[in-house]
Amino acid sequence: MLIRTLSVLECTKLLTANRVGHLACAKDGQPYVVPIHYAHSDNHLYAFSMLGKKIEWMRANPLVCVQVDERGEGRTWRSVVVHGRYQELPDRIGHKVERDHAWSMLSKHADWWEPGALKPVEPSLADSTPHVFFRIHIEQLSGREAME
């Protein structure tokens, strides 16, 4: 097996071609990793979520990491790691352009809202929970590929 480093362009193409990644955040020295649906555009990963643990933790510590991978034939794979900063896109004046851009990027895919809007709680609680648009500003990008 051969492992090689991906170029920045190859990493960017992998991020653009995929929609699911693993978001890592930390609070009080405790890591937390969850899958997220995202859209990649202009050096950002855009996402949508209901309020919960990941939003609470990213508000407390905006430094995050996202890992995205693709599996190939046999033992081949490609993986990209993004080190970045959480930026909430509130529904307020001053954030409309960024929030509209997030909505535009995410809405290019069917049912884009569903993974971030559904929570394992009673519907009456979920209906009253506000949603959050956010983006991860990509500060550092790296990737690797394994080939047979």
C-alpha positions as CSV (number, residue, x, y, z in Angstrom):
1,M,0.0,0.0,0.0
2,L,1.2,3.5,-0.8
3,I,0.2,6.6,1.2
4,R,0.6,10.0,-0.4
5,T,-0.2,13.6,0.5
6,L,-3.0,15.3,-1.4
7,S,-2.5,18.8,-2.8
8,V,-4.6,21.7,-1.7
9,L,-6.5,21.5,-5.0
10,E,-7.2,17.7,-4.5
11,C,-8.4,18.4,-0.9
12,T,-10.7,21.2,-2.1
13,K,-12.2,18.9,-4.8
14,L,-12.8,16.2,-2.2
15,L,-14.6,18.6,0.1
16,T,-16.7,20.0,-2.8
17,A,-17.7,16.5,-4.1
18,N,-18.9,15.3,-0.7
19,R,-21.7,16.3,1.7
20,V,-21.0,14.5,5.0
21,G,-18.1,15.0,7.4
22,H,-17.2,14.4,11.0
23,L,-17.1,17.6,13.1
24,A,-14.8,17.6,16.1
25,C,-15.2,20.2,18.8
26,A,-14.0,20.5,22.4
27,K,-15.1,22.0,25.7
28,D,-13.3,21.9,29.0
29,G,-10.7,19.5,27.6
30,Q,-13.4,17.0,26.4
31,P,-13.6,16.2,22.7
32,Y,-16.9,15.6,20.9
33,V,-17.3,14.2,17.4
34,V,-20.5,14.2,15.3
35,P,-21.4,13.7,11.7
36,I,-22.6,16.8,9.8
37,H,-24.1,17.5,6.4
38,Y,-22.3,20.5,4.8
39,A,-21.8,22.4,1.6
40,H,-18.4,23.7,0.6
41,S,-17.9,27.1,-1.0
42,D,-15.3,30.0,-0.9
43,N,-13.0,28.5,1.8
44,H,-16.0,27.7,4.1
45,L,-18.0,24.6,5.1
46,Y,-21.7,25.7,5.5
47,A,-24.1,23.8,7.8
48,F,-27.4,23.9,9.6
49,S,-28.4,22.5,13.0
50,M,-30.9,22.7,15.8
51,L,-29.6,24.0,19.1
52,G,-27.8,21.3,21.1
53,K,-24.5,20.1,22.4
54,K,-22.4,20.8,19.3
55,I,-23.7,24.4,18.9
56,E,-23.2,25.0,22.7
57,W,-19.7,23.6,22.6
58,M,-18.7,25.5,19.4
59,R,-20.0,28.8,20.9
60,A,-17.8,28.1,23.9
61,N,-14.7,27.2,21.8
62,P,-14.9,28.1,18.1
63,L,-11.8,26.1,17.1
64,V,-13.0,23.0,15.3
65,C,-11.9,20.2,13.0
66,V,-13.8,18.5,10.2
67,Q,-12.7,15.2,8.6
68,V,-14.2,14.1,5.3
69,D,-13.3,10.8,3.5
70,E,-14.0,8.6,0.5
71,R,-13.6,4.9,0.3
72,G,-12.5,3.3,-2.9
73,E,-12.0,-0.2,-4.2
74,G,-10.4,-2.6,-1.8
75,R,-8.2,-0.8,0.7
76,T,-8.0,2.5,-1.1
77,W,-9.3,5.7,0.5
78,R,-8.9,9.5,0.5
79,S,-9.2,11.7,3.6
80,V,-9.2,15.4,4.2
81,V,-8.8,17.2,7.6
82,V,-10.0,20.8,7.9
83,H,-8.8,22.9,10.9
84,G,-11.1,25.9,11.2
85,R,-13.2,28.3,13.1
86,Y,-16.9,28.2,13.9
87,Q,-18.8,31.2,12.7
88,E,-22.5,31.4,13.5
89,L,-24.7,33.1,10.9
90,P,-27.6,34.6,13.0
91,D,-30.8,35.8,11.6
92,R,-30.0,39.5,12.2
93,I,-29.0,42.6,10.2
94,G,-25.4,42.4,9.3
95,H,-25.4,38.7,8.6
96,K,-28.1,38.5,5.9
97,V,-25.7,38.1,2.9
98,E,-23.7,35.3,4.6
99,R,-26.9,33.5,5.9
100,D,-28.5,33.7,2.4
101,H,-25.3,32.3,0.9
102,A,-25.4,29.4,3.3
103,W,-29.0,28.7,2.5
104,S,-28.2,28.9,-1.2
105,M,-25.3,26.5,-1.0
106,L,-27.1,24.0,1.2
107,S,-30.4,24.1,-0.7
108,K,-28.7,22.8,-3.9
109,H,-29.2,19.3,-2.4
110,A,-32.5,17.6,-1.8
111,D,-33.7,17.5,1.8
112,W,-30.6,19.6,2.9
113,W,-32.4,20.7,6.1
114,E,-33.5,17.3,7.3
115,P,-30.3,16.0,9.0
116,G,-29.8,19.2,10.9
117,A,-33.5,19.7,11.8
118,L,-34.4,16.4,13.2
119,K,-33.5,15.6,16.8
120,P,-34.2,12.5,18.9
121,V,-36.8,14.4,21.0
122,E,-40.6,14.7,21.1
123,P,-41.9,16.8,18.2
124,S,-43.4,19.4,20.5
125,L,-39.9,20.2,21.9
126,A,-38.3,20.2,18.5
127,D,-40.9,22.6,17.1
128,S,-39.9,25.2,19.7
129,T,-36.1,24.9,19.2
130,P,-34.6,27.5,17.0
131,H,-32.3,26.5,14.1
132,V,-28.8,27.7,13.5
133,F,-27.0,28.4,10.3
134,F,-23.2,28.3,10.7
135,R,-20.0,28.0,8.7
136,I,-16.5,26.7,9.4
137,H,-13.9,29.1,8.1
138,I,-11.1,26.8,6.7
139,E,-7.8,27.9,8.2
140,Q,-5.8,24.8,7.4
141,L,-6.4,21.9,5.0
142,S,-4.5,18.6,4.6
143,G,-5.2,15.3,3.1
144,R,-3.9,11.8,2.3
145,E,-4.7,9.0,-0.1
146,A,-4.0,5.3,0.2
147,M,-3.5,3.3,-3.0
148,E,-2.8,-0.4,-3.6
